[in-house]
């Protein structure tokens, strides 16, 4: 079996930045064990699989796998999937993806890049002592949580966010969740980093799903519904953010860096 393969750097306007994702279109779903094995072989933070949506609710069904597990929402691989569809085949301005746990997600052309609409998942205050200890931080402003596996630790400065050095084994032991550290930024309005060791990813380069959680928080804290964001990983990425009712709209560019064929026996 021959499966088309594209590797796309999402939330970046040049190669070697942002977050790489594999996008692989299928005619029908393969079994879950095979999808996971393919994602493990690709060894990227996410592999996105697309199947035409027979329900008519959207253009494609979309699922995302890390090398270790399927995830309920992945922003950067959705943006990459949008780029893949919108630069292939017949010209179109938008594409809709039906997902299993996050509803229908839309990627729309916007300027030289794209706008990605995600559900707005506002977090609520909650003590996170084990997560804070595993992150090794003591300059904590606030801790919050959102159902589905999202822990948010607000720090006092961008410098503090950039200085975080987690104990990844201890962090993985706290459960299958994203550990998001965030603060007001210097060059952009907010800054964040995201750690997901329980899913096989120590630090994720640029995380759309984390912004689905922190954008509602920062919109309230900043007193406005539009702002800019940096994810301060080694690869780094910049996003525009907008809170629009019950949606978070993220803006960013994509670059295709590899095209080929995955050979499945």
N, C-alpha and C positions, 0 to 999 in steps of 0.2 A: 504494500500500500504506500502510495506517495502522497505526502501532505505538504502543501505550500507552507513556507516558513518565512516570517519577516521578524527581524529584531529592530525595535524602534526605541529611540531615546525620547522619553516623554518629559514634558516640562523643561525643554531645552531647545534653543534655536540653532545649536551646533552639535556635531558629534562629540561624544565623550563626556557629556554633561547630563543632568537630569537623572531619570530612572529608566534603565533599560527593561523592556518587556518583550516577550515573544508573542506574536499573534499568529494563530493557526486556524484557518477556516476548514470546517468539516462539512460533509454532506449530511451525515447523521451522527448522533452521539456514539462514541466508543464507550466501553465500560469504564467505570471510575478508576479501577486499578491501572488500566492502560493510560488514562489521562494523567494520573499521578506519576506514573513511570516516565512518561514523556516530559513532564515538567521537571522531574528530578534529573533527567538526561540534559535538558536545556540548562539547568543550574542557574537560572535567573531568579530574581525575587518573585516574579510572577510570569506565568504563561497563561494567555487568554485564548480560549477556544470559542469559535463562533459557529453556529448552525442556523440556517434560514428558519425564521419563525413561522411555523405553519398555522399558528393561532390567528395571525393577522393583527395582533396587538402591537407588534413592533416589527422591525426589519429582520433582526437576528435575535436568537437566544445567545446569552453570554455567560460563561463560567470562568473562574480564575483559580489557578493552583500555584502554590509555592512548591519548592522541592519536597516539602514535608506534608502538605495538607491543602484541602480546598478552603477558600476563605469566602466570607459572606459579602464583602465589598472591597473592590480595589479600584481606586481612582485613576492611577497612572496607566494601568493596563486597559482601562476603559477609554481613556484619552487616546492611547496608542491604537486601540481597535477602531476608534472613530477615524483617526488619521489613515489607517489602512484602508477602510471602506471608502472614505471620501477622496482618496487619491487613486482608486482603482475603479475600473468599469465606467458606467455612465455617470456624467456629472450630476452632483446633487449638493445641497447646502447643509443637510443635516441627516443624521442616522439615529435610529432608536434601538436600544438593546433591552430585551426582557431578561431580567435576572431572577434567581430563585428566592433571594432574601431581601433585595434592595429595591424591588419594583422595576419600573421602566426608566432607564437612564438615557439621556439624549446628549449627543455631541454635535455642535453646530459650528460651522465656519464663522470666525470672527477676526476680521483684519487679516494679518499674516499668520494667525494661529487658529485656535479653537476655544470654544466655551463648553465646559462640561458641567451639566446639571446633576447634582447629587442630593439625596435627602438631607435635610438639616437635622442633625442629631445632637441637640443641646445637652451638655453634661450637667450633672447636679453635684453639689459639694458632698464629699465623702472622705473620711480618713483613709489613707493608703500607707500605713506605716511600713509594711513589708516592701512595697514598691520603692518608697523613698529611701529605705535602708539599702536596697539592692542598687539603686542609682548612685548612692554615695553622696547625696546632696543634703545640705543643711540650711540653705538660704531660700526656704520654701515660702511663697506668698499664700498659696492656696492649693488644695488638691480636690479633684473632681473625678466623677465616674459616669460612664454611659453604658447602659445595658448593651450586651453584645461583645464586650471585651475591649473597652477603651478606657484607659486610665490617663488622667491629665494632671501633670505637676507643673504649676505655674511658678517660675523663678523670678528673681528680682531684676535680672538684666540679661542682655544678649551674651555678655561675657560669661555669665554663669551657665547659660545653656551650652555654649561652645566648650566649656571646660568639663562637662559631665563625662565621667569614665565609669560606666556601670560594671558591676560584677554580673556578667552575663549568665553564669550558672545559677546564681541566686535569683536573678530576675526571671529566668525561665521557670524556676521552681514556684514562682508566685502565680502561675497559670497562663492559659492561652489568651493573651491579650496584647494590645499595643500599649507600650509605655511611652507617653508623649510628654516631652518637656518643652515648655514654651515661655516666652517673655516678650515684652515690647522690644522692637528692633531699633537699629540705628539707621542703616541704609534703606530698610523697608519698615513698614509699620509694626509687623510682628515677625518673630523668628521661632523656629521649632526644630526639634530632632525627634526621631521615632525609633524605638527599639522593639524588636519582635523575636527574641531568641527562641521562644517556645514553638514558633513556626519555622525555625531553621534560618532566620534572618537576624543577625545580631543588630545591625543598623540599616534601616531602609533609606535609600537615597532621597526620594521625594514621594510623599504619601498623600494621595488625594483623599483617602478615607479619613485620615487623621484631621484633615481640614474640614471635613463634613462635621466633625465634632468641635473643633476649636474656633471655627468662624462664628457660630452663634455666640460663643462665650466672648470673643473679642469684639464683636459688633456691639454688644452691650457695654463692655468695659471701655471701648474707645468712643462710644456715643455716635457711631455712624455705621452704615451698612456696606460701605465700599472701602477697601484698603489693600495694601500690598503685603506680600509675605515672602520670606526666605526660609528654605529648609537647609540647615547648616551642616549637611553631611559632607563627606570628602568630595563627592561629585558635585553636590550642590544643585539647587534649583530655585527658580523664582516664579511666583504665581500672582495673579490678580484674584481678589476674593470679593464676592458680593453675596450678601444675604438677601434673598428674594422670597419673602413669605416662608413657606415650608421647604424651600430649596436653598442649597449653597451652590453658587455658580463660580467655578474656577476657570481662569483663563491661562493658557499656555500654548507653547509651540511643540512640535514633534519633528524628529529627523529619523528617517529610515537609514540604518547603517549596514544591515545584512539582509539579503534576500536569497532564498534557496529552497531546498526540498528535504523534508524529513522522511527517511526511508523506514517504514514500519513493516516488519516481517509479517 
